[in-house]
Amino acid sequence: MRGVGDKRLPTKPLDEIGNGAFAAGDGPTGIVAGDFNGDRLPDLVTANYGAGSGNTASVLLGNADGSFQSATHYGTGVAPTGVAVACGLM
């Protein structure tokens, strides 16, 4: 969740920024949050194990209002079961 600029979380109720349900791929088995596109907003990545869009990782980029954009799916190896984030200085 995006802060309000002074390390506090926003006080806006969740029902004003969305219902908290976000469509990823089929059979998501893991989720991780991070800023994956460098815009200082939280993004989500899921590993998807199921049929259809399974064997993928879904990336949901964050919006400034706390919601997320539609998922973009990327192919993975067979039967992904989790995701991880490595942090460091670039």
C-alpha positions in Angstrom: 0.0 0.0 0.0 1.3 3.4 -0.9 2.3 5.7 1.9 1.2 9.3 2.2 4.7 10.8 2.0 5.8 10.8 5.6 6.0 7.1 6.2 2.4 6.7 7.3 -0.1 4.5 5.5 -3.1 6.2 3.8 -6.3 6.5 5.8 -8.6 6.1 2.8 -10.9 3.1 3.4 -10.3 0.1 1.1 -13.8 0.3 -0.3 -12.9 3.6 -1.8 -9.8 2.3 -3.6 -11.1 -1.1 -4.8 -12.3 -4.4 -3.4 -8.9 -5.9 -2.9 -9.5 -8.7 -5.5 -7.0 -8.7 -8.4 -7.1 -11.1 -11.4 -3.8 -13.0 -11.9 -3.2 -16.2 -13.8 -4.8 -19.6 -13.2 -3.8 -21.3 -10.0 -1.6 -18.7 -8.4 0.7 -20.4 -6.0 2.8 -17.6 -4.8 2.8 -13.8 -4.6 5.3 -11.1 -3.9 5.2 -7.3 -3.9 7.8 -4.9 -4.9 8.5 -1.9 -7.2 9.3 -3.7 -10.4 9.1 -0.8 -12.8 10.8 1.9 -10.8 7.8 4.2 -10.3 7.9 4.0 -6.5 4.5 2.2 -6.4 4.0 -1.3 -5.2 3.5 -3.9 -7.9 2.5 -7.6 -7.6 3.9 -10.8 -9.2 2.3 -14.2 -8.9 3.5 -17.7 -9.9 0.7 -19.5 -11.8 0.5 -23.3 -11.7 -3.0 -23.9 -13.2 -4.4 -24.6 -16.7 -5.1 -21.8 -19.1 -2.6 -19.1 -18.1 -0.7 -21.6 -15.9 3.1 -22.0 -16.2 3.3 -18.3 -16.1 4.2 -15.4 -13.9 1.7 -12.5 -13.8 2.8 -9.0 -13.2 0.3 -6.5 -12.0 1.7 -2.9 -12.0 0.5 -0.6 -9.2 -1.5 2.6 -9.7 -1.2 5.7 -7.5 -4.7 5.1 -6.0 -3.7 1.7 -4.6 -5.3 -0.4 -7.3 -3.5 -2.5 -9.9 -3.5 -2.7 -13.7 -4.6 -5.8 -15.5 -2.1 -8.7 -15.3 0.6 -9.3 -18.0 1.6 -12.9 -18.2 5.1 -14.2 -18.8 6.0 -17.8 -19.6 7.9 -19.8 -17.0 9.2 -23.3 -16.7 6.8 -26.1 -15.9 4.7 -25.9 -12.7 6.0 -22.8 -11.0 5.3 -22.9 -7.3 6.6 -19.6 -5.9 8.3 -16.2 -6.6 11.1 -14.3 -4.9 12.5 -10.9 -5.0 16.2 -10.0 -4.8 17.0 -6.5 -3.6 20.1 -4.5 -4.2 21.6 -1.3 -5.5 21.9 -1.0 -9.2 
